[in-house]
Amino acid sequence: MKYEKRLEGDDVVFILHGLIEVRIPKKFYEKCRQRYGEEGTISFCPYKSIYNAITKRRLYYISKESNVPLIGHNAFGIIDRGTNLLQVRPITGCNLNCIFCSVDEGISKTRITDYIVDLDYILEEFEKIVEYKRKYCESIEAHIDGQGEPFLYP
């Protein structure tokens, strides 16, 4: 795992892929590091907070274990509008701040959360939906889009 580590106030801060900021209070970091090792601490420390390093908003990592469905949310996951087109939204957030942005995903004062979907989870769910839709559609298109910048996805 490629990451950058720094001390910031009372926190140990890890930046993963230039996008995911993991903050662990110093008082818990050393205990977790002894138990899990450096990389394991990033994943398993229960006292961490995760943020989007670009937008500085709280970041929620959506995985299969989170039990959050990928169909039914407009900001992330897979959107099926009943045609042969599936919209795949793996991430929210944007590194720009365009005044004409209709979804306000840049560095904003109105949005409070960002989402990122685990790659294995979104692929697994996508395959299930495609398998079902093949009964009714001759060809299926997938568009990777998002309420934000899809190229930020690590």
C-alpha positions as YAML, in Angstrom:
chain: A
units: angstrom
residues:
- id: 1
  name: MET
  ca: [0.00, 0.00, 0.00]
- id: 2
  name: LYS
  ca: [1.41, 3.39, -0.99]
- id: 3
  name: TYR
  ca: [0.88, 6.15, 1.54]
- id: 4
  name: GLU
  ca: [2.33, 9.28, 3.03]
- id: 5
  name: LYS
  ca: [2.52, 9.74, 6.82]
- id: 6
  name: ARG
  ca: [2.79, 12.94, 8.86]
- id: 7
  name: LEU
  ca: [2.07, 14.33, 12.31]
- id: 8
  name: GLU
  ca: [-0.55, 17.07, 12.51]
- id: 9
  name: GLY
  ca: [-1.47, 18.42, 15.94]
- id: 10
  name: ASP
  ca: [-2.68, 15.51, 18.07]
- id: 11
  name: ASP
  ca: [-3.17, 13.21, 15.06]
- id: 12
  name: VAL
  ca: [-1.11, 10.87, 12.95]
- id: 13
  name: VAL
  ca: [-2.29, 11.46, 9.38]
- id: 14
  name: PHE
  ca: [-1.97, 9.01, 6.49]
- id: 15
  name: ILE
  ca: [-2.68, 10.06, 2.89]
- id: 16
  name: LEU
  ca: [-3.47, 7.12, 0.60]
- id: 17
  name: HIS
  ca: [-3.37, 7.52, -3.19]
- id: 18
  name: GLY
  ca: [-3.26, 11.30, -2.70]
- id: 19
  name: LEU
  ca: [-7.00, 11.18, -1.96]
- id: 20
  name: ILE
  ca: [-7.92, 9.33, 1.23]
- id: 21
  name: GLU
  ca: [-6.91, 10.98, 4.51]
- id: 22
  name: VAL
  ca: [-6.91, 8.71, 7.57]
- id: 23
  name: ARG
  ca: [-6.54, 10.49, 10.92]
- id: 24
  name: ILE
  ca: [-5.69, 8.57, 14.08]
- id: 25
  name: PRO
  ca: [-5.22, 10.30, 17.45]
- id: 26
  name: LYS
  ca: [-1.61, 9.90, 18.65]
- id: 27
  name: LYS
  ca: [-2.76, 8.39, 21.94]
- id: 28
  name: PHE
  ca: [-4.36, 5.44, 20.07]
- id: 29
  name: TYR
  ca: [-1.91, 5.20, 17.17]
- id: 30
  name: GLU
  ca: [0.93, 3.57, 19.12]
- id: 31
  name: LYS
  ca: [-1.35, 0.92, 20.66]
- id: 32
  name: CYS
  ca: [-2.80, 0.07, 17.25]
- id: 33
  name: ARG
  ca: [0.62, 0.04, 15.57]
- id: 34
  name: GLN
  ca: [1.95, -2.45, 18.13]
- id: 35
  name: ARG
  ca: [-1.05, -4.69, 17.57]
- id: 36
  name: TYR
  ca: [-1.57, -4.40, 13.79]
- id: 37
  name: GLY
  ca: [1.68, -2.99, 12.37]
- id: 38
  name: GLU
  ca: [1.91, 0.25, 10.37]
- id: 39
  name: GLU
  ca: [-0.30, -0.72, 7.40]
- id: 40
  name: GLY
  ca: [-2.70, -2.73, 9.54]
- id: 41
  name: THR
  ca: [-3.28, 0.31, 11.72]
- id: 42
  name: ILE
  ca: [-4.64, 2.21, 8.72]
- id: 43
  name: SER
  ca: [-7.20, -0.54, 8.08]
- id: 44
  name: PHE
  ca: [-8.03, -1.88, 11.52]
- id: 45
  name: CYS
  ca: [-7.64, 0.93, 14.06]
- id: 46
  name: PRO
  ca: [-11.17, 1.55, 15.40]
- id: 47
  name: TYR
  ca: [-10.32, 5.14, 16.45]
- id: 48
  name: LYS
  ca: [-9.71, 6.57, 12.98]
- id: 49
  name: SER
  ca: [-11.52, 9.24, 11.03]
- id: 50
  name: ILE
  ca: [-11.49, 9.19, 7.23]
- id: 51
  name: TYR
  ca: [-11.66, 12.29, 5.03]
- id: 52
  name: ASN
  ca: [-11.33, 13.21, 1.38]
- id: 53
  name: ALA
  ca: [-7.88, 14.85, 1.27]
- id: 54
  name: ILE
  ca: [-8.99, 17.15, -1.56]
- id: 55
  name: THR
  ca: [-12.41, 18.38, -0.41]
- id: 56
  name: LYS
  ca: [-11.69, 17.91, 3.34]
- id: 57
  name: ARG
  ca: [-15.14, 16.35, 3.76]
- id: 58
  name: ARG
  ca: [-15.88, 13.22, 5.76]
- id: 59
  name: LEU
  ca: [-15.35, 10.19, 3.50]
- id: 60
  name: TYR
  ca: [-17.38, 6.98, 3.74]
- id: 61
  name: TYR
  ca: [-15.87, 3.83, 2.28]
- id: 62
  name: ILE
  ca: [-18.62, 1.61, 0.89]
- id: 63
  name: SER
  ca: [-17.68, -2.07, 0.84]
- id: 64
  name: LYS
  ca: [-19.61, -5.33, 0.75]
- id: 65
  name: GLU
  ca: [-19.13, -5.62, 4.52]
- id: 66
  name: SER
  ca: [-20.81, -2.26, 5.07]
- id: 67
  name: ASN
  ca: [-24.14, -3.75, 3.87]
- id: 68
  name: VAL
  ca: [-24.89, -0.55, 1.95]
- id: 69
  name: PRO
  ca: [-26.65, -1.40, -1.33]
- id: 70
  name: LEU
  ca: [-25.21, 0.05, -4.53]
- id: 71
  name: ILE
  ca: [-28.58, 0.50, -6.19]
- id: 72
  name: GLY
  ca: [-30.88, 3.20, -4.89]
- id: 73
  name: HIS
  ca: [-28.53, 6.06, -4.14]
- id: 74
  name: ASN
  ca: [-28.05, 8.89, -6.61]
- id: 75
  name: ALA
  ca: [-24.51, 9.90, -5.56]
- id: 76
  name: PHE
  ca: [-22.70, 6.55, -5.69]
- id: 77
  name: GLY
  ca: [-23.14, 2.97, -6.86]
- id: 78
  name: ILE
  ca: [-24.94, 1.78, -9.98]
- id: 79
  name: ILE
  ca: [-27.88, 3.59, -11.52]
- id: 80
  name: ASP
  ca: [-30.24, 1.66, -13.80]
- id: 81
  name: ARG
  ca: [-32.84, 3.83, -15.50]
- id: 82
  name: GLY
  ca: [-34.55, 0.92, -17.25]
- id: 83
  name: THR
  ca: [-32.58, 1.17, -20.50]
- id: 84
  name: ASN
  ca: [-29.51, -0.64, -21.78]
- id: 85
  name: LEU
  ca: [-27.31, 1.99, -20.07]
- id: 86
  name: LEU
  ca: [-25.88, 1.56, -16.58]
- id: 87
  name: GLN
  ca: [-24.30, 4.52, -14.82]
- id: 88
  name: VAL
  ca: [-21.41, 3.49, -12.59]
- id: 89
  name: ARG
  ca: [-20.52, 5.98, -9.87]
- id: 90
  name: PRO
  ca: [-17.50, 4.82, -7.86]
- id: 91
  name: ILE
  ca: [-16.70, 8.12, -6.12]
- id: 92
  name: THR
  ca: [-17.99, 11.55, -5.19]
- id: 93
  name: GLY
  ca: [-15.95, 14.70, -4.69]
- id: 94
  name: CYS
  ca: [-14.02, 16.84, -7.11]
- id: 95
  name: ASN
  ca: [-10.71, 18.65, -7.18]
- id: 96
  name: LEU
  ca: [-12.22, 21.63, -8.99]
- id: 97
  name: ASN
  ca: [-14.68, 24.28, -7.86]
- id: 98
  name: CYS
  ca: [-16.64, 25.18, -10.99]
- id: 99
  name: ILE
  ca: [-19.24, 27.91, -10.45]
- id: 100
  name: PHE
  ca: [-21.58, 26.20, -12.93]
- id: 101
  name: CYS
  ca: [-21.44, 22.74, -11.26]
- id: 102
  name: SER
  ca: [-24.99, 21.45, -10.91]
- id: 103
  name: VAL
  ca: [-24.14, 18.96, -8.14]
- id: 104
  name: ASP
  ca: [-21.83, 21.21, -6.08]
- id: 105
  name: GLU
  ca: [-19.12, 18.55, -5.76]
- id: 106
  name: GLY
  ca: [-16.09, 20.81, -5.68]
- id: 107
  name: ILE
  ca: [-14.59, 22.39, -2.63]
- id: 108
  name: SER
  ca: [-17.92, 23.46, -1.20]
- id: 109
  name: LYS
  ca: [-19.51, 24.76, 1.95]
- id: 110
  name: THR
  ca: [-22.84, 22.99, 1.39]
- id: 111
  name: ARG
  ca: [-21.76, 19.35, 0.91]
- id: 112
  name: ILE
  ca: [-20.69, 17.52, 4.06]
- id: 113
  name: THR
  ca: [-19.84, 13.96, 2.94]
- id: 114
  name: ASP
  ca: [-18.07, 12.11, 0.16]
- id: 115
  name: TYR
  ca: [-18.28, 8.43, -0.78]
- id: 116
  name: ILE
  ca: [-15.91, 5.93, -2.36]
- id: 117
  name: VAL
  ca: [-17.00, 2.43, -3.35]
- id: 118
  name: ASP
  ca: [-14.71, -0.60, -3.06]
- id: 119
  name: LEU
  ca: [-13.65, -1.78, -6.52]
- id: 120
  name: ASP
  ca: [-14.39, -5.48, -5.92]
- id: 121
  name: TYR
  ca: [-17.83, -4.65, -4.52]
- id: 122
  name: ILE
  ca: [-18.89, -2.41, -7.42]
- id: 123
  name: LEU
  ca: [-17.63, -4.95, -9.99]
- id: 124
  name: GLU
  ca: [-19.47, -7.82, -8.30]
- id: 125
  name: GLU
  ca: [-22.75, -5.89, -8.19]
- id: 126
  name: PHE
  ca: [-22.28, -4.65, -11.75]
- id: 127
  name: GLU
  ca: [-21.88, -8.24, -12.99]
- id: 128
  name: LYS
  ca: [-25.08, -9.30, -11.21]
- id: 129
  name: ILE
  ca: [-27.06, -6.47, -12.81]
- id: 130
  name: VAL
  ca: [-25.62, -7.14, -16.27]
- id: 131
  name: GLU
  ca: [-26.50, -10.84, -15.94]
- id: 132
  name: TYR
  ca: [-30.10, -9.91, -15.15]
- id: 133
  name: LYS
  ca: [-30.39, -7.22, -17.87]
- id: 134
  name: ARG
  ca: [-29.02, -9.54, -20.59]
- id: 135
  name: LYS
  ca: [-32.39, -11.29, -20.57]
- id: 136
  name: TYR
  ca: [-34.00, -8.06, -21.81]
- id: 137
  name: CYS
  ca: [-31.27, -6.10, -23.63]
- id: 138
  name: GLU
  ca: [-29.20, -7.11, -26.62]
- id: 139
  name: SER
  ca: [-26.29, -4.88, -25.66]
- id: 140
  name: ILE
  ca: [-25.47, -3.14, -22.39]
- id: 141
  name: GLU
  ca: [-23.46, 0.05, -22.00]
- id: 142
  name: ALA
  ca: [-21.67, 1.19, -18.88]
- id: 143
  name: HIS
  ca: [-20.80, 4.83, -18.33]
- id: 144
  name: ILE
  ca: [-18.45, 5.69, -15.52]
- id: 145
  name: ASP
  ca: [-19.68, 9.00, -14.25]
- id: 146
  name: GLY
  ca: [-20.34, 10.54, -10.93]
- id: 147
  name: GLN
  ca: [-21.36, 13.43, -8.86]
- id: 148
  name: GLY
  ca: [-17.79, 14.59, -8.98]
- id: 149
  name: GLU
  ca: [-14.64, 13.68, -10.87]
- id: 150
  name: PRO
  ca: [-14.50, 9.93, -11.71]
- id: 151
  name: PHE
  ca: [-10.76, 10.15, -12.54]
- id: 152
  name: LEU
  ca: [-10.02, 10.74, -8.84]
- id: 153
  name: TYR
  ca: [-10.92, 7.11, -8.16]
- id: 154
  name: PRO
  ca: [-7.71, 5.37, -7.08]
...
